[in-house]
Amino acid sequence: MLDIKVLRERPEAAKAGAVKKHMPDRVEAVDKALALDAELREMTPKLDAMRSEQKAGGKQIGKMSPEEREAFLQKQKQLKAQLQGLEEQERQLRSQLLEQLSLVPNIPDDEVPAGKDDAENEEVRRVGEVREFAFEPRPHYEIGEAQGWLDFSRAAEMSGSRNYILFGDLALLHDAVLRYAVELLVDRGFTPVDPPVLVRDAAMFGTGFFPGGEEQTYRCEKDGLNLIGTSEVPVTSLHSGEILGEKDLPKKYVARSACFRREAGTYGKDTRGLYRVHQFQKVEQVIVDVADKATSLDHHHSIVQNAEDMLQAFGLPYRVVNVCGGDLGAPQAMKYDIETWMPSRQSYGETHSASRFYDYQARRLNLRYRPEKGKPIFCHTLNNTVAASPRILIPLIENHQNADGTVTLPEALRRFFGGREVIGKPVF
């Protein structure tokens, strides 16, 4: 969340940020938070005075006569009751303030373009040439079903719509992509993590998914736990409540995990194939570092480059876009999406997202570090999807398909297949 000092000093910037993110219902949270803050600040001197009076009274009582002591104790009893009432009022106000602060979105950076949805994201660059086929290319699901690699009907019988089963070489390709992504990041100094996929509400709140993301989350009500939609949640929460040493930063983690998303509100959208499914796997990179904007910018560019390097190794054309305000989530200050060319869609489809948050998540998680001099400071956090599968299988199959329905493997992935260059058999 934002520091209350930011709201005091820049209330209009906080409101403008909510408007830019197309979250008009969050604008009033700024005013409510400031009103509660003012009430708390007015209450503080009263509480301090009453506590001082109570403390001083304890030192005086030994010098009093029995008659004076009885009257004094009665007065102290009344003071204690008044103090307890005021402290309870203070606790309630702080709880209400936290609730309002949690609704105020992070202020988007100036470089974030205006816009209401992903159609208005701004292209930063395109990399790679879109293939011109000498035959009519087929969609991934047509190739996958013909090869016996994909089964949607049995998955639907077991688990409902937007589910799938992978077989044979496609299951191996799915695993190979994820392994490649993990190895790439480990080689670049990231520590591998195998995190839990069930987390408490505190982790969802701390990373900014609650409030606001409840509709997309699979919740285990009986246990009060949530299935994660990204390992960003448990990995960023790893050091929640801790004070790290500055010399131990940055913390760089890479995690592979199963992920789950309800896809609420997408009825009738992308119903065919692997683009929008309920269960998937992601390899996520997370960085926790010092509270320095320039350092965060450097990290942001480097994690985007990690994802780009993987796509280039796979021979896939893609573009990087600067996400506009209306497509930006509440916690992000700025986000790049990477969209990979998908012939069946005749367009670029989102395959990666890279976000910077500054101290927004760290404040919610109480995640701090101690500099060499001075008091503990809230960290900065960033994350990026290195690979999300099965969605990444769409461009891999479609861009590298052959006329007979086989698929040529990118050279970078052949070692996972014993050196094979092609998967599948002629089916068309």
N, C-alpha and C positions, 0 to 999 in steps of 0.2 A: 504494500500500500504506500501511498505518498506520506511523507513526513508532514505532520500538522503545520510545521513552520512554512512549508511550501504553500499550503492553503491560506495561511495568515498573510504571507507576503505577496502571493500571486494567485488570488482567488479567481480572477478572470481567465488566467491561463488554464487553470484546472477545468473551469466551465467550458472554455473554448475547446479543450482537448476532448471532453465528452461529446460535444457537438460534432467535432471533426470525425470522431469514431461512430457517429450516428447512434449515440446512446443518450437521447434527450431526457430519458427518465432518470439518468444519473446526475443531471445538472443540479437538481435540488439537493442532492446529497452533500454538495459542497457547502451550501448555506446552512443546512441542518448541522453539519459537522462543526462549522464555525460558531454557531449559536451554542452548541453543547460545550465547545472548548471555552467560550467566553464565560459560561456559567461555572465551569470547573475552575477556571482561573480566579474568578471572583470568590469562590468558596475557599480556596487554598489558604488565604490569610486568616480566615475565621477558624479553620481547622488547626492551623499552626498555633494560633493564640490559645485556643482551648487546650491543646496538648501541652503547651508550655505551662498554662495555669495548673493543669492536673499534676504535672511533674513537680512544679514548685510546691504545691500543696503537700506532697508526700514528704518533703524536707522540713516543712513547718510544723507538722503535727506533733513531733516529739517535744516541742517547746511549749505546748498549750496545756492549760489546766483541764481537768476532766469536763467542766462545764463548757469551755470553749471547744474542746475536742468533739463533743457530741453535736453541737451546732455545725461545726466545720465538716464533720463526716456526712451530715445530712446534705450539706451544700455540695460536697464532692460527689455524693451519690447522684444528685440531680445533674451535675456537670457531666458525669460519666454517661448517663442516659442520653443527654443532649448530644454528646460527642458520638456515641454509638449510632444515633439516628442520623447524624450528619455524615458519618463515615459510610453508612449504608446507602444514603443518597448519593454520595460520591461514587461508590461502586457501581450503582445503577447508571449514573451519568457516563462513567468510563466505558461501561458495556455498550451503551447506546452510541457513544462516540466511535468505538471500534466498529460497530455495525455500519455506521454511516461512512466511515473511512474505507471500509472494505468494498463499498459500492462505487467509490470514486475511481475511475480508470486512470491508468498511467498517462502522463502527458506525452503525446506523440512528438517525436523530434520534428524540427522544421522541415527536414528533407522528406518527410512522409507526405505523399501527394493527397490532395483532396479527392473524394470519390465515395460513392455509396456501396459499391460491391466489387467483386473481383474483375468485372469487365472494365473497370477503370484503373486497374493496377498499371503502373508505368514500366515499360520494358527498359531494362538497363543494357542488356547485350544478348546477342544470339551467337551460339557456338555450334559448329557442325553443319553439314549440308543435308537437307532433306532428300532422302533417296527417291529417285525416279525409277519405278518398277517397269520391267519389260513385260509384265503380266499383271492381271488384276489381283491386287493383294487382298488377303482374307483377314478378317478380324481374329484376334487371339482365341476367342472362345470357339470359333469354327475349327481352327487348327487343333486346339486342345482337345475338343470332343472327338474329332476324327482320329487323332492319335491315341485316344484312350487315356489322355493325361488329366482330363477335367470331367468332373461329374457334379452337375448342379441339382439334378432331380433327386438323387439319393440324399444329398446334403439337405435339401429342402424338406424331405420326409422326416429326417432326424431332427433338424434344427430350425426349420422355417426358411423364409426367403432371405436372400443376400448372404447365403452360406455356400460353401464349395468344398470339394475334396480334390486334392492333387494326387496324381499317381506317377510312378515311373520317373522318367527323365525330368518331368516338370517339377516333381517334388525335389529331385536332386538339384535342379537349377535354382529353385527357391532357397534351398539350404546353402548352395554355393555363393549366391549373391550376398547373403547375410554373413557368411564366413569371410568373404573377401572384404566386406565393409569393416568388420571387427579387426581383421588383420591390418588393414590400411591404417586405422586409427591407433592401434597398439604400436605399430612401427613409427608413428609420429608422437609417441610419448604419452598416450592416453592409457589410463588404468582400466582394465576390463572389470565390469561389475555384472553380476547376475542378481537382479533385484526382485523383491516380491511384486506380484501383480495384483495383490489385494492390499489396499491401504485404508487407513482411517480418514475421517473427514478432515482432520487437522492437516494432513499432507495435501489434500485436494484444495483446501482453503489457502494453505501456505504458498502453493504454486500459482494461485489465481484462477483455478478452475471452478471453485465455489466462492461466492455465489455466482450463478449465471450458467454454469455448465451441467447442472443437475439432469436436465432432460436428455443429454447425450450419454449419460453415465449409467452403466449397469450396476445397480446397488443390491447388496446382500443385506436386506433389512434385518434379518434375524441376528446377524453378527455385527451390524453397524460398520460394514466394510464396503469398499468400492473397487470394482475392476478398473484397472488403469487404461486410459486411452493412449498413453505414451509413458515410457520409462523416465521421461523428464520429471514426473511426479515423485517417485521414490528416490531417484538419484539426486535431484536438487534438494530433497528433504534429508539427505544423509546426515548433514551436520546441523540440522535444526536445533536451536537452543545452545549451540556451542560457540565458543570464542576461539577462533583459529589463530595461530601465530602467523605474522606477515611473512616470515621466512618459509612457511609451508605452502604459500600460494604461488602460482595458481594451482587449484585442484582441477585436473582434467580427467573426466571419466567417459568411458564408452560402454553402453549397455545394450544387450540384445534381449528382447522380451516379447512375449505374447501381449497383444493389446486388443481392446474391445471398445466398440462404439455403437450406440443404438441407432445412429443415423436418423434421429427424429426429425421430422419436417422434410424428408426427402422422398416421400411417397411418389412413385411414378418416375423418379429421376435416376438415370444410370442403372436400370434394373437388369440389364444383360451384361454378363461377364464379370470381371474381377475389379472393376474400377471402384465400386462403392460397396464394401462388405462389412459385416459385423465383427469379424475376427481376423486379425492380421498379425504380422511380426514386424518390429522395427529395430533398427540399430540407431541409437540416439547418442549424440555427443553433448556433454554438459560441461560447462566451465564455471568455476567459482573463483573470483579474483578480487583484487583491491578495488576500492571505490575511486576509480580514475576513468573519466570519460574517454580519453584518448586510448587508454589500454583496452577498454571495452570495444571501441571501434576497430582496433587492430584484431582482437579476438574474433569479432563478427566477420570480418573479411576472411580470416583464416579458416573458420569453420565452413563458410560458403565454398571456399576453394577446395576443401577436403571432399565435399560432395561433388563438385565439378570435376575433380580429378578422377573420381570413380566413374562418372558418366562418360568421360573422355576415354577411359580405359575400356569401357563397354562399347565404344563406337556409336554412341547415341546422340543425336542432335537435340539441343535444348536451348532454353532461354531463361535468363534471370530477370525477375520483375521486382520492382519496389512496390510493396503492398500499400494500397491506399487506406485512408482513415477508416472508411466504412467496412473494410475487410480485415481490419486489425482487431485483435482481441483486447479485452480490458487490460491485461497485464503488460502487453508489449509496448515499448517505446518506439520500436522500428522493427520491420521484418522484411526479409527477402524470401520470395518463393522461387524455386526452380521448377520449371515446367518442361517436360520431355515430350518430344514429338511422338504422337500416336496415330499411325495411318488410318485406323478404323474410325477415329474421331475427326480426322482431317484437321487436327489442331494440336496445340501443346496442352498437355494435362499435368496438373500439379503432382509432383513426386517428392519434393523436399520443401521444408520450411526452416528458416534460420532466424532466430529472434534474439534481441537484446532487451534487457529489462532494467538495467542499472540496479538500484537497491529496492525495487518494488517488491520482488519476491522475498528478498532477504529480510525485509522489515516484517513481513507476515510470518516468516519462519524463525525470526529472532536469530538470524545467522550473521555473526560478526567476526571480525579479526582485530587483533591488537597490534597497532603499529609500534615501531621501536620507541616512539615517544607519544604520549597522549592516551586518551581514553579509547575503548573499543569503538569500532566503526562498522556500519553495516556493509556487507560485501556487495559486489556486483555479480549478476548471474547471466549466462547466455546458454542457448541450446540450439541444436540443429539435427534434423533427421539425415543421417548418412544414407540409409536405405529403408524403404518401407515396402514390404512384400506381402501380398502378391501384386500390388499395383505396379511395381517396377517390372514385373514379368510381362506386362502388356507391351511396352515399347521394345523389350528384348525379343519377344516372339515376333512381333509385327514388323519391326525394322530389319530383322535378320532372317525373315522367312524366305524359303525357296518355292518355286512354282509347284513342286510336287508335295508341299506340306511339311517338308523337313525344315529344320532351323539350324543355321550356321552359328556356332558358338563364338563369341568374342575370344580372342586369343588369351585374354586375362583370366578367363574362366575354364579354360581347357584342362588345366592341371587338376581340377576337381572331378574331371570325367576321364581320368586316366589317359589324357592326351587326345581324346576324340575331338574332331573338328565339327561334326554334325550330330544332332540328336533327332530321333524320330525315323520313321520309315516312309517311303513314298505312299501317299494316301489319296492323291488327286491326279 
